[in-house]
């Protein structure tokens, strides 16, 4: 009995040495802490950091900093930066890249300008120590980004420019670190700059030229091997981080740039994106936040009055510098107060690059114990403030968005209760059809995507329904993996078109998405009969689709829109959906239309607040397919907006369009929209 008790006591000696016990404790904290403290409105990020303080070597000493903790912490940090790059709305980022540059300048220069004289003349440090410490004020870590992601405000322009500014300011600071180290070691010569520039150029070429090509090839060749996609993505992230280190910058830069490189190939609403976020937010990122807390040594606060002065000064200067940058950004771009607050919240947290700068400086003897300890306190305080400010601002932005949606609902432009119907005729390629529906579905709508199969009314009807339902279960799982609800609906009817129309009315469906008939050469006949019967039997916005390649590998949307299309019912719905598809795939739209339609589209895009780059070409000759054939490229999605008979935009040539598309664009992705 004594031996058993001694064995148990040995296992629970602090710090814990059993890796299973350590991992179990950390998982228990990740599970329980946010649940317990949510009742008193303390953000989960703060709870995890404080939990790290409690169990760390300077607290109860349950867990010490070892190689396993360092590994998971590094993975979590890289994950935060990777997700930030992956979730960045590239269309919006490109449209606002000048704003990101200006914010990056503000959040880099202002803290540096405020911090240097304070450290140099108030705290009395030399040039190298003062400049290095001041540059630390300019860095920030996106500690609070999981809050923004969870509350679904990551697409806001203020968030986009903050994320963009993060990489600019952190890169600049880490280059300054390299320069100061070179100056301190006496190696700051022409060869130093030559090595730095060449290595960064090679690294950038690999990330932005080679990685996207490899990823595109992999996702195309391994389209059905869904489990391997996530492993491939992780491989890219960590290889990019390693290559960044080889190039002379921090691994976080490589992880962020890997996110940017893969951004267009991983749609934001895809199952792969959901897996990436789920594993990161559930395990790796919380592990990193706990490890940040484990670095905090509260004993330094009681080590003397000088520690209080240095820690207090560093913290106040760091917070004031970031607040000043957020204020300048708000004034220049005329942002709302909630946008200023979210910029401040996201850019106030200090951890990754801050630690990198200070620890390297400390090990090199440039800075002393007081600045090191003061920086640890700064990390704790700014982490708490960043979390509180971001949570408050994000909730305020969500409320503002709800008010906007209510206004749109009163104007008849709300999509919050939309219903999408997917009739299935052929199970081949239906996964692409479902993926398309998932991408364009309004994320605020609680209504599921309905997968419909219409079975002929005969003696085998019941058996056919059972077989159809069992085959479609895999597609429900596909939707669930992307956190989208899908349901199977089977019905019996003598006529497929009537069955689809009847169910669409029962569901009050807004949109019907149909697969393109697969029999080549019979398109004219099929569309003229089967498809036109379906279109004619319902009055819903309908899309007939065919995708020749994985959706994420397309580069552009090319549209042809008839005159007066803006006057048709359903105009705003199909325009919104095309805009959402463009945002999800991070590709641009080229619209061929008349001048009047162009003006109407511009006005509607602005009102719907769809952040997509769209250009226009004059087009009114629907008999001239040769010009479009030369213009449309292999990786384009070609969209024709048709019209129903007796509608204001109907043209006699429109019924022949499907057959012409089949003839001229047989190997290209194509969609026909019937308003």
C-alpha positions as CSV (number, residue, x, y, z in Angstrom):
1,X,0.0,0.0,0.0
2,X,2.8,2.4,0.9
3,X,4.5,1.6,-2.4
4,X,1.3,2.5,-4.3
5,X,1.0,5.8,-2.3
6,X,4.7,6.6,-2.9
7,X,4.2,5.9,-6.6
8,X,1.2,8.2,-6.8
9,X,3.0,10.9,-4.8
10,X,6.0,10.7,-7.1
11,X,3.8,11.1,-10.2
12,X,2.3,14.3,-8.7
13,X,5.6,15.9,-7.7
14,X,5.9,19.4,-9.1
15,X,6.8,20.2,-11.7
16,X,5.0,17.3,-13.4
17,X,7.3,15.2,-15.5
18,X,4.8,12.7,-17.0
19,X,4.0,14.1,-20.4
20,X,0.5,12.4,-20.4
21,X,-0.3,14.2,-17.1
22,X,1.0,17.5,-18.4
23,X,-1.0,17.3,-21.6
24,X,-4.2,16.2,-19.6
25,X,-3.8,19.2,-17.3
26,X,-3.5,21.6,-20.1
27,X,-6.5,20.1,-22.0
28,X,-8.5,20.3,-18.8
29,X,-7.7,24.0,-18.5
30,X,-8.6,24.6,-22.2
31,X,-11.9,22.8,-21.6
32,X,-13.0,24.2,-18.2
33,X,-11.5,27.7,-17.8
34,X,-13.5,29.6,-20.5
35,X,-16.7,27.8,-19.4
36,X,-16.3,28.8,-15.8
37,X,-15.3,32.4,-16.4
38,X,-17.7,33.1,-19.2
39,X,-20.4,33.6,-16.6
40,X,-18.6,36.7,-15.3
41,X,-17.9,38.0,-18.9
42,X,-14.1,37.5,-18.8
43,X,-12.8,36.7,-22.3
44,X,-11.4,33.2,-22.8
45,X,-8.1,34.6,-23.9
46,X,-7.5,36.3,-20.6
47,X,-8.5,33.2,-18.7
48,X,-6.0,31.0,-20.6
49,X,-3.2,33.5,-20.1
50,X,-3.9,33.8,-16.3
51,X,-4.2,30.0,-16.2
52,X,-0.7,29.8,-17.6
53,X,0.5,32.2,-14.9
54,X,-1.1,30.0,-12.3
55,X,0.3,26.6,-13.4
56,X,3.6,27.9,-14.8
57,X,7.1,27.8,-13.2
58,X,6.5,31.1,-11.5
59,X,3.1,30.1,-10.1
60,X,2.3,26.7,-8.7
61,X,5.0,25.2,-10.8
62,X,2.9,22.3,-12.1
63,X,4.3,22.7,-15.6
64,X,7.8,23.9,-16.6
65,X,8.9,25.3,-19.9
66,X,10.3,22.3,-21.8
67,X,10.7,21.2,-25.4
68,X,7.2,19.8,-25.6
69,X,5.6,23.0,-24.3
70,X,7.8,25.1,-26.6
71,X,6.8,23.0,-29.6
72,X,3.0,23.3,-29.0
73,X,3.5,27.0,-28.2
74,X,5.3,27.6,-31.4
75,X,2.7,25.7,-33.4
76,X,0.0,27.9,-31.8
77,X,1.7,31.1,-32.6
78,X,2.3,30.1,-36.2
79,X,-1.3,29.0,-36.4
80,X,-2.6,32.4,-35.3
81,X,-0.5,34.2,-38.0
82,X,-1.4,31.6,-40.6
83,X,-5.2,31.9,-40.0
84,X,-4.9,35.7,-40.0
85,X,-3.4,35.5,-43.5
86,X,-5.8,32.8,-44.6
87,X,-9.0,34.7,-43.4
88,X,-7.8,38.0,-44.9
89,X,-10.3,39.2,-47.6
90,X,-7.8,39.5,-50.4
91,X,-10.2,41.5,-52.6
92,X,-10.7,44.0,-49.7
93,X,-7.0,43.9,-48.9
94,X,-6.0,44.8,-52.4
95,X,-8.6,47.5,-52.5
96,X,-7.3,48.9,-49.2
97,X,-3.6,48.1,-49.5
98,X,-2.7,51.8,-49.3
99,X,-4.7,52.0,-46.1
100,X,-2.8,49.0,-44.7
101,X,0.5,50.7,-45.6
102,X,-0.6,53.9,-43.9
103,X,-1.8,52.1,-40.8
104,X,1.4,50.0,-40.7
105,X,3.4,53.3,-40.8
106,X,1.3,54.8,-38.0
107,X,1.5,51.7,-35.7
108,X,5.2,51.4,-36.4
109,X,6.4,55.1,-36.3
110,X,4.2,56.5,-33.5
111,X,5.1,54.0,-30.8
112,X,8.7,54.2,-31.9
113,X,8.6,58.0,-31.8
114,X,7.0,58.1,-28.4
115,X,9.0,55.3,-26.9
116,X,12.6,56.2,-27.9
117,X,12.8,59.5,-26.0
118,X,11.1,58.0,-22.9
119,X,13.5,55.1,-22.7
120,X,16.5,57.2,-23.7
121,X,16.0,60.2,-21.5
122,X,13.5,59.2,-18.8
123,X,14.9,55.7,-18.1
124,X,18.4,56.6,-19.1
125,X,19.5,53.8,-21.4
126,X,22.0,54.0,-24.2
127,X,21.1,54.3,-27.9
128,X,21.1,50.6,-28.8
129,X,19.0,49.6,-25.7
130,X,16.6,52.6,-26.2
131,X,16.1,52.0,-29.9
132,X,15.6,48.3,-29.5
133,X,13.1,48.7,-26.6
134,X,11.2,51.4,-28.5
135,X,11.0,49.2,-31.6
136,X,9.4,46.6,-29.3
137,X,6.6,49.0,-28.7
138,X,5.9,49.0,-32.4
139,X,5.3,45.3,-32.6
140,X,2.1,43.6,-31.9
141,X,0.7,40.0,-31.9
142,X,-2.8,39.2,-33.0
143,X,-3.7,37.6,-29.7
144,X,-7.3,38.8,-29.9
145,X,-7.8,37.6,-33.5
146,X,-9.7,34.5,-32.4
147,X,-12.3,36.8,-30.8
148,X,-12.7,38.6,-34.2
149,X,-13.0,35.3,-36.0
150,X,-15.5,33.8,-33.5
151,X,-17.8,36.8,-33.7
152,X,-17.6,36.8,-37.5
153,X,-16.3,40.4,-38.0
154,X,-13.0,39.4,-39.6
155,X,-14.2,40.7,-43.0
156,X,-14.5,44.3,-41.8
157,X,-12.2,46.8,-43.5
158,X,-10.7,47.9,-40.1
159,X,-9.8,44.3,-39.3
160,X,-8.3,43.8,-42.8
161,X,-6.0,46.9,-42.6
162,X,-4.9,45.9,-39.0
163,X,-3.9,42.4,-40.1
164,X,-2.2,43.9,-43.2
165,X,-0.4,46.5,-41.0
166,X,0.7,43.8,-38.5
167,X,2.9,42.0,-41.0
168,X,4.4,45.3,-42.2
169,X,5.3,46.6,-38.7
170,X,6.5,43.3,-37.4
171,X,8.7,42.7,-40.5
172,X,10.1,46.2,-40.1
173,X,10.8,45.7,-36.4
174,X,12.5,42.3,-37.0
175,X,14.7,43.8,-39.7
176,X,15.6,46.6,-37.2
177,X,16.5,43.9,-34.7
178,X,18.8,42.3,-37.3
179,X,20.3,45.8,-38.0
180,X,20.9,46.6,-34.3
181,X,22.4,43.2,-33.7
182,X,24.7,43.8,-36.6
183,X,25.6,47.2,-35.2
184,X,26.2,45.8,-31.8
185,X,28.4,43.0,-33.2
186,X,30.2,45.3,-35.6
187,X,29.0,43.4,-38.7
188,X,26.8,46.1,-40.2
189,X,28.4,46.4,-43.6
190,X,27.5,46.1,-47.2
191,X,27.7,42.3,-47.1
192,X,25.1,42.2,-44.3
193,X,22.5,44.1,-46.4
194,X,23.4,42.1,-49.5
195,X,22.7,38.8,-47.6
196,X,19.5,40.1,-46.1
197,X,18.0,41.4,-49.4
198,X,19.0,38.3,-51.4
199,X,17.6,35.9,-48.9
200,X,14.3,37.7,-48.5
201,X,13.9,37.9,-52.3
202,X,14.5,34.1,-52.7
203,X,12.1,33.4,-49.8
204,X,9.4,35.7,-51.3
205,X,9.7,34.0,-54.7
206,X,9.3,30.6,-53.2
207,X,6.2,31.6,-51.2
208,X,4.3,33.6,-53.8
209,X,5.4,31.9,-57.0
210,X,6.2,28.3,-56.2
211,X,3.8,27.4,-53.3
212,X,0.6,28.5,-55.1
213,X,1.5,26.4,-58.1
214,X,2.2,23.3,-56.1
215,X,-0.9,23.8,-54.0
216,X,-3.1,24.2,-57.1
217,X,-1.6,21.1,-58.6
218,X,-2.1,19.1,-55.4
219,X,-5.7,20.2,-54.8
220,X,-6.6,19.4,-58.4
221,X,-4.9,16.0,-58.5
222,X,-6.0,15.0,-55.0
223,X,-9.5,16.5,-55.2
224,X,-11.2,13.5,-53.6
225,X,-8.5,12.9,-51.0
226,X,-10.0,15.4,-48.5
227,X,-8.0,14.1,-45.5
228,X,-4.7,14.8,-47.2
229,X,-5.6,18.5,-47.9
230,X,-5.2,19.4,-44.2
231,X,-1.8,17.6,-43.9
232,X,-0.6,19.4,-47.0
233,X,-1.6,22.8,-45.6
234,X,0.2,22.1,-42.3
235,X,3.3,21.1,-44.3
236,X,3.3,24.3,-46.2
237,X,2.8,26.4,-43.1
238,X,5.8,25.0,-41.2
239,X,8.1,24.8,-44.2
240,X,7.3,28.5,-44.9
241,X,8.1,29.3,-41.2
242,X,11.4,27.4,-41.5
243,X,12.3,29.1,-44.8
244,X,11.6,32.5,-43.2
245,X,14.0,31.7,-40.4
246,X,16.6,30.8,-43.0
247,X,16.0,34.1,-44.7
248,X,16.8,36.0,-41.5
249,X,13.3,36.9,-40.3
250,X,11.0,35.4,-37.7
251,X,9.0,32.2,-38.5
252,X,5.7,34.1,-37.8
253,X,6.4,36.1,-41.0
254,X,6.6,32.9,-43.0
255,X,3.4,31.5,-41.5
256,X,1.5,34.7,-42.3
257,X,2.8,34.8,-45.9
258,X,1.8,31.1,-46.2
259,X,-1.7,32.1,-45.3
260,X,-1.6,34.8,-48.0
261,X,-0.2,32.3,-50.6
262,X,-3.0,29.8,-49.9
263,X,-5.7,32.3,-49.3
264,X,-7.3,32.1,-52.8
265,X,-7.1,28.3,-52.9
266,X,-9.0,27.7,-49.6
267,X,-12.5,29.3,-49.7
268,X,-13.5,30.8,-46.4
269,X,-16.7,28.7,-46.1
270,X,-15.1,25.4,-47.2
271,X,-14.8,22.2,-45.2
272,X,-11.0,22.5,-45.2
273,X,-11.1,26.0,-43.8
274,X,-13.5,24.8,-41.1
275,X,-11.0,22.0,-40.2
276,X,-8.1,24.4,-40.0
277,X,-10.0,26.8,-37.7
278,X,-11.4,24.1,-35.6
279,X,-8.1,22.4,-34.7
280,X,-6.3,25.7,-34.3
281,X,-9.0,27.3,-32.0
282,X,-9.6,24.1,-30.1
283,X,-6.0,23.1,-29.3
284,X,-2.9,24.9,-30.7
285,X,-3.9,28.5,-30.1
286,X,-5.1,27.9,-26.5
287,X,-1.9,26.1,-25.9
288,X,0.1,29.1,-27.1
289,X,-1.9,31.5,-24.9
290,X,-1.3,29.3,-21.8
291,X,2.4,29.3,-22.6
292,X,2.4,33.1,-22.8
293,X,1.1,33.1,-19.2
294,X,3.8,30.7,-18.1
295,X,6.5,33.3,-19.0
296,X,5.1,35.9,-16.6
297,X,7.0,36.1,-13.3
298,X,4.9,38.2,-10.9
299,X,7.8,38.2,-8.5
300,X,9.5,40.9,-10.5
301,X,6.9,43.3,-9.4
302,X,8.1,43.0,-5.9
303,X,11.8,43.0,-6.7
304,X,12.2,46.7,-6.0
305,X,11.0,50.2,-6.9
306,X,13.0,50.3,-10.1
307,X,11.2,47.3,-11.5
308,X,7.8,49.0,-10.8
309,X,9.0,52.2,-12.6
310,X,10.4,50.4,-15.6
311,X,7.4,48.0,-15.9
312,X,4.9,50.8,-15.5
313,X,6.7,53.1,-18.0
314,X,7.0,50.4,-20.6
315,X,3.4,49.4,-20.3
316,X,1.9,52.9,-20.4
317,X,4.1,53.9,-23.4
318,X,3.2,50.7,-25.3
319,X,-0.5,51.2,-24.8
320,X,-0.5,54.9,-25.5
321,X,1.5,54.5,-28.7
322,X,-1.0,51.9,-30.1
323,X,-3.9,54.0,-29.0
324,X,-2.4,57.0,-30.8
325,X,-1.9,55.0,-34.0
326,X,-5.6,53.8,-33.9
327,X,-6.8,57.3,-33.3
328,X,-4.8,58.7,-36.3
329,X,-6.1,55.8,-38.5
330,X,-9.7,56.6,-37.5
331,X,-9.3,60.3,-38.2
332,X,-7.7,59.8,-41.6
333,X,-10.1,57.1,-42.8
334,X,-13.2,58.5,-41.0
335,X,-13.9,55.2,-39.2
336,X,-16.6,54.6,-36.6
337,X,-15.6,54.4,-32.9
338,X,-16.1,50.7,-32.9
339,X,-13.6,50.3,-35.8
340,X,-11.0,52.5,-34.0
341,X,-11.5,50.3,-30.9
342,X,-11.0,47.1,-32.8
343,X,-7.9,48.4,-34.4
344,X,-6.6,49.4,-31.0
345,X,-7.6,46.0,-29.5
346,X,-6.0,43.9,-32.2
347,X,-2.8,45.9,-32.3
348,X,-2.3,46.3,-28.5
349,X,-1.4,42.7,-27.6
350,X,2.3,42.1,-27.3
351,X,3.8,38.6,-27.3
352,X,5.5,36.9,-30.2
353,X,7.7,39.5,-31.9
354,X,8.0,41.5,-28.6
355,X,9.5,38.4,-26.9
356,X,11.7,37.8,-29.9
357,X,13.1,41.3,-29.8
358,X,13.6,41.5,-26.1
359,X,15.1,38.0,-25.5
360,X,17.5,38.4,-28.4
361,X,18.5,41.8,-27.0
362,X,18.8,40.4,-23.5
363,X,21.0,37.5,-24.5
364,X,23.2,39.8,-26.5
365,X,23.6,42.1,-23.4
366,X,22.0,45.1,-25.0
367,X,19.2,45.3,-22.4
368,X,19.1,44.5,-18.7
369,X,16.9,42.5,-16.3
370,X,14.6,45.5,-15.5
371,X,13.6,45.8,-19.2
372,X,13.2,42.1,-19.6
373,X,11.0,41.8,-16.5
374,X,9.1,45.0,-17.4
375,X,8.4,43.5,-20.8
376,X,6.9,40.3,-19.2
377,X,4.5,42.5,-17.2
378,X,3.8,44.5,-20.3
379,X,2.8,41.3,-22.2
380,X,0.4,40.3,-19.4
381,X,-1.3,43.7,-19.1
382,X,-1.5,44.4,-22.9
383,X,-2.9,40.8,-23.4
384,X,-5.8,41.6,-21.0
385,X,-6.5,45.0,-22.4
386,X,-6.3,43.7,-26.0
387,X,-8.8,41.0,-25.2
388,X,-11.3,43.3,-23.4
389,X,-11.1,46.0,-26.0
390,X,-11.4,43.6,-29.0
391,X,-14.4,41.7,-27.4
392,X,-16.2,44.9,-26.7
393,X,-15.6,46.4,-30.1
394,X,-16.5,43.2,-32.0
395,X,-19.8,42.9,-30.1
396,X,-20.6,46.5,-30.9
397,X,-19.8,45.9,-34.6
398,X,-22.1,42.8,-34.6
399,X,-24.9,44.9,-33.2
400,X,-24.3,47.6,-35.9
401,X,-24.4,44.8,-38.5
402,X,-27.7,43.6,-37.1
403,X,-29.2,47.1,-37.4
404,X,-28.0,47.2,-41.0
405,X,-29.6,43.9,-41.8
406,X,-32.8,45.0,-40.2
407,X,-32.8,48.1,-42.4
408,X,-32.1,45.9,-45.5
409,X,-35.0,43.6,-44.4
410,X,-37.3,46.6,-44.4
411,X,-36.1,47.5,-47.9
412,X,-36.6,43.9,-49.0
413,X,-32.9,43.0,-49.3
414,X,-32.5,40.7,-46.3
415,X,-31.0,37.3,-47.0
416,X,-31.1,36.1,-43.4
417,X,-33.9,33.6,-44.1
418,X,-32.9,32.5,-47.5
419,X,-33.6,28.9,-48.6
420,X,-31.6,27.0,-51.3
421,X,-32.9,24.0,-53.1
422,X,-30.5,21.5,-54.8
423,X,-32.4,19.0,-57.0
424,X,-30.2,16.0,-57.9
425,X,-30.4,14.2,-61.2
426,X,-26.9,12.7,-61.3
427,X,-24.7,11.9,-58.3
428,X,-21.6,12.4,-60.4
429,X,-20.0,15.8,-59.7
430,X,-22.7,16.6,-57.2
431,X,-20.0,17.4,-54.6
432,X,-19.0,20.4,-56.6
433,X,-22.6,21.6,-56.9
434,X,-23.0,21.3,-53.1
435,X,-19.7,23.1,-52.5
436,X,-20.9,25.9,-54.7
437,X,-24.2,26.1,-52.7
438,X,-22.2,26.2,-49.4
439,X,-20.0,29.0,-50.6
440,X,-22.8,31.3,-51.8
441,X,-25.2,30.5,-48.9
442,X,-25.9,33.5,-46.6
443,X,-24.1,32.7,-43.3
444,X,-26.8,34.4,-41.3
445,X,-29.6,32.1,-42.6
446,X,-30.7,29.3,-40.3
447,X,-32.5,27.5,-43.1
448,X,-30.6,24.4,-44.3
449,X,-29.7,23.6,-47.9
450,X,-32.3,21.1,-49.1
451,X,-31.0,18.3,-51.3
452,X,-34.0,17.1,-53.3
453,X,-34.5,13.9,-55.3
454,X,-37.7,13.4,-57.3
455,X,-38.7,9.8,-57.8
456,X,-41.2,8.6,-60.5
457,X,-44.6,7.5,-59.1
458,X,-44.5,3.8,-59.8
459,X,-44.4,0.5,-58.0
460,X,-40.7,0.9,-57.1
461,X,-41.1,4.4,-55.7
462,X,-40.5,3.6,-52.1
463,X,-37.5,1.5,-52.8
464,X,-36.0,4.2,-55.0
465,X,-36.5,6.8,-52.3
466,X,-34.7,4.6,-49.8
467,X,-31.8,4.1,-52.2
468,X,-31.6,7.8,-53.1
469,X,-31.6,8.8,-49.4
470,X,-28.7,6.4,-48.5
471,X,-26.6,7.7,-51.4
472,X,-27.1,11.3,-50.3
473,X,-26.0,10.9,-46.7
474,X,-22.4,11.5,-47.7
475,X,-23.3,14.9,-49.1
476,X,-25.0,15.8,-45.8
477,X,-21.7,14.9,-44.1
478,X,-19.8,17.1,-46.6
479,X,-22.0,20.1,-45.7
480,X,-21.7,19.4,-42.0
481,X,-17.9,19.5,-42.3
482,X,-18.2,23.0,-43.5
483,X,-20.6,23.9,-40.6
484,X,-23.5,24.2,-43.0
485,X,-26.8,22.4,-42.3
486,X,-28.1,20.3,-45.2
487,X,-31.2,18.1,-45.3
488,X,-32.4,15.4,-47.7
489,X,-35.8,15.7,-49.2
490,X,-37.3,13.0,-51.4
491,X,-40.7,13.3,-53.2
492,X,-42.8,11.2,-55.6
493,X,-44.1,12.8,-58.7
494,X,-45.0,11.8,-62.3
495,X,-43.1,14.9,-63.6
496,X,-39.6,15.9,-62.4
497,X,-40.2,19.6,-63.2
498,X,-43.5,19.7,-61.3
499,X,-42.0,17.9,-58.3
500,X,-39.2,20.5,-58.1
501,X,-41.6,23.4,-58.5
502,X,-43.9,22.0,-55.8
503,X,-41.2,21.4,-53.2
504,X,-39.7,24.9,-54.0
505,X,-43.0,26.4,-53.1
506,X,-43.4,24.4,-50.0
507,X,-39.9,25.4,-48.8
508,X,-40.4,29.0,-50.0
509,X,-37.1,28.6,-51.7
510,X,-35.2,31.7,-52.9
511,X,-32.7,29.9,-55.2
512,X,-32.7,26.6,-57.1
513,X,-29.3,25.3,-58.2
514,X,-29.3,22.7,-61.0
515,X,-26.5,20.6,-62.4
516,X,-25.6,20.9,-66.1
517,X,-26.9,17.9,-68.1
518,X,-24.0,15.5,-68.7
519,X,-24.8,14.1,-72.2
520,X,-22.7,16.1,-74.6
521,X,-24.1,16.9,-78.0
522,X,-27.6,16.8,-76.7
523,X,-27.5,20.1,-74.8
524,X,-29.8,21.9,-77.2
525,X,-32.4,19.2,-76.9
526,X,-32.1,18.7,-73.2
527,X,-32.2,22.4,-72.3
528,X,-35.0,22.9,-74.7
529,X,-37.1,20.2,-73.0
530,X,-36.1,19.0,-69.6
531,X,-34.3,22.1,-68.2
532,X,-36.8,24.6,-69.7
533,X,-39.6,22.6,-68.2
534,X,-38.0,23.0,-64.8
535,X,-37.3,26.7,-65.3
536,X,-40.8,27.3,-66.7
537,X,-42.5,25.4,-63.8
538,X,-41.1,27.7,-61.1
539,X,-40.7,31.4,-60.7
540,X,-37.5,31.2,-58.5
541,X,-34.1,32.4,-59.3
542,X,-32.5,29.4,-60.9
543,X,-28.8,28.6,-61.7
544,X,-27.8,25.8,-64.1
545,X,-24.1,25.1,-63.3
546,X,-21.1,23.1,-64.6
547,X,-17.7,23.2,-63.0
548,X,-14.8,21.7,-65.0
549,X,-12.2,22.1,-62.2
550,X,-12.1,22.5,-58.4
551,X,-13.8,25.8,-57.5
552,X,-10.8,27.2,-55.6
553,X,-8.6,27.0,-58.7
554,X,-10.6,29.5,-60.8
555,X,-9.0,32.9,-61.4
556,X,-11.8,35.1,-62.7
557,X,-15.6,35.4,-63.2
558,X,-16.7,36.6,-66.7
559,X,-20.3,37.6,-67.0
560,X,-22.6,38.5,-69.9
561,X,-25.7,40.4,-68.8
562,X,-28.6,41.4,-71.1
563,X,-30.0,44.9,-71.3
564,X,-32.6,45.7,-68.6
565,X,-31.5,42.8,-66.4
566,X,-31.5,45.2,-63.5
567,X,-35.2,45.6,-63.8
568,X,-36.0,41.9,-63.3
569,X,-37.2,40.5,-60.0
570,X,-34.3,38.6,-58.4
571,X,-31.6,41.0,-59.8
572,X,-30.2,41.8,-56.3
573,X,-30.3,38.1,-55.3
574,X,-28.2,36.7,-58.2
575,X,-25.9,39.8,-58.0
576,X,-25.3,39.2,-54.3
577,X,-24.6,35.5,-54.9
578,X,-22.1,36.2,-57.7
579,X,-20.4,38.8,-55.5
580,X,-20.2,36.4,-52.5
581,X,-18.7,33.7,-54.9
582,X,-16.1,36.3,-55.9
583,X,-15.2,37.1,-52.3
584,X,-15.1,33.4,-51.3
585,X,-12.7,32.5,-54.1
586,X,-10.8,35.8,-53.9
587,X,-11.2,36.5,-57.6
588,X,-12.4,39.4,-59.7
589,X,-15.5,39.9,-61.9
590,X,-15.5,41.1,-65.4
591,X,-19.1,42.1,-66.5
592,X,-20.1,42.5,-70.1
593,X,-23.2,44.6,-70.2
594,X,-24.7,48.0,-71.3
595,X,-23.9,51.3,-69.7
596,X,-27.3,51.5,-67.9
597,X,-26.8,48.0,-66.4
598,X,-23.3,48.9,-65.4
599,X,-24.6,51.9,-63.4
600,X,-27.3,49.8,-61.7
601,X,-24.8,47.1,-60.8
602,X,-22.4,49.6,-59.3
603,X,-25.2,51.1,-57.2
604,X,-26.4,47.7,-56.0
605,X,-22.9,46.4,-55.2
606,X,-22.3,49.5,-53.1
607,X,-25.6,49.2,-51.3
608,X,-25.1,45.5,-50.6
609,X,-21.5,46.2,-49.4
610,X,-20.0,43.4,-51.4
611,X,-16.2,43.8,-51.3
612,X,-15.4,42.5,-54.8
613,X,-13.3,44.1,-57.5
614,X,-15.5,44.4,-60.6
615,X,-14.8,45.8,-64.0
616,X,-17.1,46.4,-67.0
617,X,-16.9,45.9,-70.7
618,X,-19.6,47.2,-73.2
619,X,-21.5,44.3,-74.6
620,X,-24.8,44.1,-76.5
621,X,-24.3,41.7,-79.4
622,X,-25.5,38.3,-78.1
623,X,-25.1,36.7,-81.5
624,X,-21.3,37.3,-81.5
625,X,-19.9,34.4,-79.4
626,X,-16.6,34.4,-81.2
627,X,-15.4,37.6,-79.3
628,X,-16.2,36.0,-75.9
629,X,-14.6,32.7,-76.9
630,X,-11.3,34.5,-77.5
631,X,-11.6,36.5,-74.3
632,X,-12.7,33.7,-71.8
633,X,-9.7,31.8,-70.4
634,X,-9.4,28.2,-69.2
635,X,-9.5,29.1,-65.5
636,X,-12.5,31.5,-65.8
637,X,-16.1,30.9,-64.6
638,X,-18.4,32.0,-67.5
639,X,-21.8,33.3,-66.3
640,X,-24.7,34.1,-68.6
641,X,-27.7,35.9,-67.2
642,X,-30.7,34.7,-69.2
643,X,-34.4,35.8,-68.9
644,X,-37.8,34.2,-69.0
645,X,-40.2,34.8,-71.8
646,X,-42.3,37.9,-71.7
647,X,-39.9,39.6,-69.2
648,X,-38.5,43.0,-70.0
649,X,-34.9,41.7,-70.6
650,X,-35.9,38.8,-72.8
651,X,-34.2,38.4,-76.2
652,X,-35.1,36.0,-78.9
653,X,-31.5,34.7,-78.9
654,X,-31.5,33.7,-75.2
655,X,-33.0,30.2,-75.7
656,X,-30.1,29.3,-78.0
657,X,-27.4,30.4,-75.4
658,X,-27.1,27.0,-73.6
659,X,-26.4,25.1,-76.8
660,X,-23.8,27.8,-77.8
661,X,-22.2,27.6,-74.4
662,X,-22.0,23.8,-74.8
663,X,-20.4,24.2,-78.3
664,X,-18.0,27.1,-77.6
665,X,-17.1,26.6,-73.9
666,X,-17.4,22.8,-73.5
667,X,-14.3,22.5,-71.2
668,X,-14.9,25.6,-69.2
669,X,-16.8,26.2,-66.0
670,X,-20.2,27.8,-66.8
671,X,-23.4,29.0,-65.2
672,X,-26.7,30.2,-66.6
673,X,-28.8,32.3,-64.3
674,X,-32.6,32.6,-64.8
675,X,-34.0,35.5,-62.7
